[in-house]
Amino acid sequence: MANVIPPDASPTEKFEDLTWLFTCDSRNRGLIRQGFDEAALLWKAVKVSSGNILEVGRNFAGSTVLLAAAAANREVYSIDNRSHEDTACKNYLARPENKHRVHLLVTDSREPLPNLSFGLLFIDGDHSFEGVLADVLAHWMSLQPHGGNLALAAFHDALPNDNFKWRDADRRMNHFWTRVKNKFRKRQKPEVAPDYAPGVLRVCDELVRQGAAKKWRSASSMLVLQKLTDIPQHFDRTARENFQSQ
Ligand SMILES: C[S@@+](CC[C@H](N)C(=O)[O-])C[C@H]1O[C@@H](n2cnc3c(N)ncnc32)[C@H](O)[C@@H]1O
C-alpha cells in the first residue's frame, strides 16, 4: 500500500493524525484541491499556530473553508486574482460566525498586505519559480510567531509524491503515443503528468539553505516550513542564480 507511514504511538493522536489508515491521493480532491493527507497536515498547521492566516490561491475556496473551520475565531485573509468560489464554499464562509473574519480578497498575491501579520501562510497560487518567489518576498516579513506558537508556511505542490500514480498506472498506451509524438515535436510533452511543481520546491529549498526556515512536516506534495528568520539580504538574487545554474 503506497504512502503508509507506520503509526506513532502517541496517546494524544487525533483524527487528523490517522491519515495512514486511508488511501490518500488525487482522487480525494473535490472543492478543495488537495489529498486527504495534505488537508490533514494543513489542519494541523492551523492548530499549532495562532494569529491571522494568509492563504494565497483559493480557487473554489475549499481550502479557505478548511482554514476557517480549523481556525475558529481567527482572521483568515485569502487572496486570489479571480473570484471563482464554489457556491457551497461561499455560503459556508458567509455564515454569521465566519463572514466578519474571513476576507476574500481579489488581487495579485505578489503585492504585500500592509499593516497585517500572520501566524500561518498557505502558499498555493502561481506555482512557477518566479511566482512562488514573489509570494514569499511579498509575505515572509509579515509571518510572525504569535502567542509563543510556531510561525509556519505551508506550500502545496512542493514535493514529489504518488498523488497521480493510480491514474498513470493504466495509461501505458498514452505514454507510448506521447513518446512517439515527441519524436516529431519541437517542444516535447511529459509522458507522465507532473505531480509537483519544481519551482515551489526550489524556493522552499532556498529558504532552508539560507537559514530563513526549517522543515516542520510534510504529506504528499504539501511541505510545511517553520520560519526561523526574516529573508536574508540578496535572497532573491541568490535564489535566481542557484535556480538558473541547475
Ligand atoms: C491550485 S489553485 C488553489 C487551490 C486551493 N488552495 C485549494 O487547495 O483548493 C491556485 C489558485 O491561485 C490563483 N493564482 C495564481 N496566480 C495568482 C496570483 N499572482 N495572485 C493571486 N492568485 C493567483 C489561481 O487563480 C488559482 O485559483
The ligand as a MOL file (V3000), in Angstrom:
LIG
                    3D

  0  0  0     0  0            999 V3000
M  V30 BEGIN CTAB
M  V30 COUNTS 27 29 0 0 0
M  V30 BEGIN ATOM
M  V30 1 C -4.1330 25.4620 -7.1680 0
M  V30 2 S -5.3240 26.7540 -7.1040 0 CHG=1
M  V30 3 C -5.6130 26.9180 -5.3600 0
M  V30 4 C -6.2730 25.7190 -4.7610 0
M  V30 5 C -6.7810 25.8920 -3.3510 0
M  V30 6 N -5.7610 26.4230 -2.4700 0
M  V30 7 C -7.2170 24.5450 -2.8000 0
M  V30 8 O -6.4430 23.8960 -2.0620 0
M  V30 9 O -8.3380 24.1120 -3.0880 0 CHG=-1
M  V30 10 C -4.3480 28.1600 -7.4990 0
M  V30 11 C -5.0930 29.4800 -7.4800 0
M  V30 12 O -4.1170 30.5230 -7.4720 0
M  V30 13 C -4.6050 31.6160 -8.1770 0
M  V30 14 N -3.4630 32.4700 -8.5860 0
M  V30 15 C -2.4810 32.1830 -9.4860 0
M  V30 16 N -1.6150 33.2100 -9.5880 0
M  V30 17 C -2.0430 34.1760 -8.7380 0
M  V30 18 C -1.5740 35.4760 -8.3830 0
M  V30 19 N -0.4690 36.0130 -8.9290 0
M  V30 20 N -2.2930 36.2000 -7.4770 0
M  V30 21 C -3.4080 35.6840 -6.9180 0
M  V30 22 N -3.8890 34.4450 -7.1950 0
M  V30 23 C -3.2320 33.7030 -8.0960 0
M  V30 24 C -5.3870 31.0000 -9.3430 0
M  V30 25 O -6.3780 31.8990 -9.8030 0
M  V30 26 C -5.9790 29.7430 -8.6940 0
M  V30 27 O -7.3160 29.9520 -8.2820 0
M  V30 END ATOM
M  V30 BEGIN BOND
M  V30 1 1 1 2
M  V30 2 1 2 3
M  V30 3 1 2 10
M  V30 4 1 3 4
M  V30 5 1 4 5
M  V30 6 1 5 6
M  V30 7 1 5 7
M  V30 8 2 7 8
M  V30 9 1 7 9
M  V30 10 1 10 11
M  V30 11 1 11 12
M  V30 12 1 11 26
M  V30 13 1 12 13
M  V30 14 1 13 14
M  V30 15 1 13 24
M  V30 16 1 14 15
M  V30 17 1 14 23
M  V30 18 2 15 16
M  V30 19 1 16 17
M  V30 20 1 17 18
M  V30 21 2 17 23
M  V30 22 1 18 19
M  V30 23 2 18 20
M  V30 24 1 20 21
M  V30 25 2 21 22
M  V30 26 1 22 23
M  V30 27 1 24 25
M  V30 28 1 24 26
M  V30 29 1 26 27
M  V30 END BOND
M  V30 END CTAB
M  END
